[in-house]
């Protein structure tokens, strides 16, 4: 009877998850007021605002910082080196994206995941990285941060990138709290030092990255310290390539 009960519970949970997914899709399809220009009816971000605010910028191919059109890689990446093969950012972390990301993470409003993931997926070169990846890893939160927020925004974005068969949510793990607020305003070198040892691979799943092309997904990139710390762990575990997709990049 116990085995039957577990099977029944599993089936019920799958059905409940399917119902929740269908409900979320229905809600996303319903018209609402644009969060930027307040036009009605519209999706969460109307087409006119997307066209106006998602302008293409030339970016460093390994850290996504804005660079002149003729520059492929910024000076910092050339001088200091980087564990990332490629890095793509969809937008600058400025109005309105900084406010929308804050709504997504801190209000919290996980329904923002789908529209923001669509913006990231449509960024130049993003689809190329998605297609070329063997495995996709969301940058994890610490247990404390996850309990405080209730969800991992990077995982929510990754789930809406159209490549769920490549997504591995628990291979990369964060060690300790991460001190996200303490990182604000610190120079890049200090951030890099603070992030050393911040990540590890799940002992039973570390082999999943060996000789694989890994794609990291996160919401915001500032100095790159977090992504570099994660990429270093993956490189040491034998990943053949490590790239990153981020929604927003600070200037």
Secondary structure, DSSP 8 states (H G I E B T S, - for coil): -HHHHHHHHHHHHHHHHHHHHHHHHHHHHS-B--TTT--SSB-SS-HHHHHHH-----B-TTT--B--TT-SS-HHHHHH--S-SEEEEEEESSTTHHHHHHHHHHTT-TTHHHHHHHHHHTSTTHHHHHHH-SEEEE----HHHHHHHSS-HHHHHHHTSS-GGGB-SSSEEE-S---HHHHTT--HHHHHHHHTT-EEE-TTTGGGGTT-EEEEEEEEESSSHHHHHHHHHHHHTT-SEEEEEEEEE--
